[in-house]
Amino acid sequence: NGAPKWVGIVAKNGVAGADDIDACFDFFEARSLTDAEKNDPNYLDRKKLRGRWDVVSCQLSGKSLEEASFGQFVFDDGSVTIKEKSKFIETGYTLDATKEPKGLLLSGLSSRVKRPVNGVYSLEGDTLVICLALKPDAPAPTKLETKEGDSQMLIELQRASEERDVDR
């Protein structure tokens, strides 16, 4: 009848390969989303973000990076895997699609340094633009732009071609 055959819970603490953690759940419920949850802007944008995104361009402090260290972002419901030249960074993310510009918080941007990174994003069709504040504890940028000396990274991504025909 299309119902799932298995349900599971995963408890993670940071990136893949980190030490295991113990988790204790007092309650677990599997249910359908309510109409309000289905129409929540954060849920709708997480659903639109799912999949692979190729980096088209990258700027740091107002300067174009000819060879960006990031090559691809792969979004899942609550995590994103960022492909660098020779490694992968897996980090959590949260959205605030009610702000203008929309807010994005990454739980980290490095496997060595685990600190939140504030950002903003724009999602239009198969184009995703992200602007991240790279200074420790810096507030999120107020615009999708970067200027000389601002320690912000502007990343333009395009949905990977094999993902474009998937119903979002």
C-alpha positions in Angstrom: 0.0 0.0 0.0 3.0 2.3 -0.2 3.5 2.5 3.6 7.1 2.3 4.8 8.3 -1.1 6.0 10.9 0.2 8.5 11.2 3.3 10.6 14.4 4.2 12.4 16.0 7.0 14.5 19.5 8.2 14.0 21.3 10.3 16.6 24.4 12.2 15.3 26.8 14.5 16.9 28.6 16.5 14.3 30.2 15.2 11.1 30.6 11.7 9.9 33.3 9.8 11.6 32.9 11.7 14.9 32.6 9.8 18.2 29.4 7.9 18.8 27.0 9.4 21.3 24.4 7.8 23.5 20.8 8.8 22.9 17.8 8.2 25.0 14.3 8.8 23.7 11.3 9.1 26.0 8.8 9.4 23.2 8.7 8.7 19.5 5.8 9.3 17.2 5.4 8.6 13.4 2.6 10.6 11.9 1.6 12.4 8.8 2.3 16.1 8.6 -0.5 18.5 9.5 -1.6 21.0 6.9 0.2 23.8 8.7 3.4 21.7 8.8 3.1 20.9 5.0 2.8 24.7 4.3 5.5 25.8 6.6 8.0 28.0 4.6 11.0 26.2 6.1 9.7 22.8 5.3 8.9 23.9 1.7 12.3 25.3 1.1 14.1 22.2 2.7 12.1 20.1 0.2 13.1 22.4 -2.7 16.8 22.2 -1.6 17.0 18.4 -1.5 19.5 17.1 -4.0 22.8 18.0 -5.6 23.9 21.5 -6.5 27.0 22.4 -8.5 29.0 25.5 -7.7 28.9 27.9 -10.6 30.9 30.8 -9.0 32.4 31.8 -5.7 33.5 35.2 -4.4 35.4 35.9 -1.2 35.5 39.4 0.3 34.4 40.8 -3.1 37.0 38.9 -5.1 36.1 36.2 -7.6 37.8 32.9 -6.8 39.0 31.3 -10.1 39.2 27.9 -8.5 36.7 27.6 -5.6 37.5 25.1 -2.9 33.8 24.0 -2.9 32.6 21.9 -5.9 29.2 20.7 -4.9 26.6 20.9 -2.2 24.2 17.9 -1.5 21.3 18.9 0.7 19.1 16.4 2.7 16.4 17.4 5.1 18.6 18.6 7.9 22.2 18.1 6.7 24.3 19.2 3.8 27.4 17.5 2.4 29.9 20.0 0.9 32.4 18.5 -1.5 35.8 20.2 -1.4 38.6 19.4 -3.8 39.7 16.2 -1.9 37.3 15.8 1.0 33.7 16.0 2.1 32.3 18.2 4.9 29.0 17.0 6.4 27.2 19.6 8.5 23.8 20.4 9.8 21.7 23.3 8.6 18.6 25.2 9.6 16.6 27.7 7.6 14.6 30.8 8.4 12.5 31.2 5.2 10.4 33.9 6.9 13.2 36.5 6.8 14.2 38.7 4.0 16.7 37.7 2.8 16.1 34.2 3.9 18.3 32.9 6.7 20.7 29.9 6.7 22.7 28.6 9.6 25.4 25.9 9.0 26.5 24.1 12.1 30.1 24.2 10.8 32.1 24.7 7.6 35.2 22.8 8.6 36.0 19.3 9.9 38.6 20.9 12.2 36.6 23.9 13.6 33.1 23.3 14.7 31.5 26.7 14.9 28.2 27.9 13.5 28.3 29.9 10.3 25.5 32.5 9.6 24.3 33.1 6.2 21.4 34.1 3.9 20.1 32.5 0.7 17.9 32.9 -2.3 16.3 29.9 -4.1 14.7 30.5 -7.5 14.0 27.4 -9.6 17.3 25.6 -10.3 19.5 28.5 -9.0 20.6 28.8 -5.4 22.7 31.7 -4.1 24.3 31.6 -0.6 26.1 34.3 1.2 28.1 33.3 4.4 29.7 35.4 7.1 33.0 33.7 7.7 34.2 35.6 10.8 33.7 33.8 14.1 30.3 34.8 15.7 29.6 37.2 12.9 25.9 38.0 12.2 24.3 36.9 9.0 24.9 39.1 6.0 22.0 41.5 5.2 22.4 41.1 1.4 23.4 38.5 -1.1 26.6 40.2 -1.9 30.2 40.5 -0.8 32.6 43.5 -0.7 36.3 43.9 -0.2 37.3 43.2 3.4 33.9 41.9 4.6 35.0 38.3 5.2 31.9 37.0 3.4 31.6 34.3 0.8 29.1 34.4 -2.0 28.4 31.1 -3.7 26.2 30.6 -6.7 25.0 27.1 -7.4 23.0 25.4 -10.1 20.9 22.2 -9.5 22.9 19.3 -10.9 21.7 18.4 -14.4 20.6 14.9 -13.5 18.4 16.3 -10.7 16.6 19.0 -12.7 13.8 16.8 -14.0 12.9 15.4 -10.5 9.6 16.6 -9.2 10.3 19.0 -6.3 
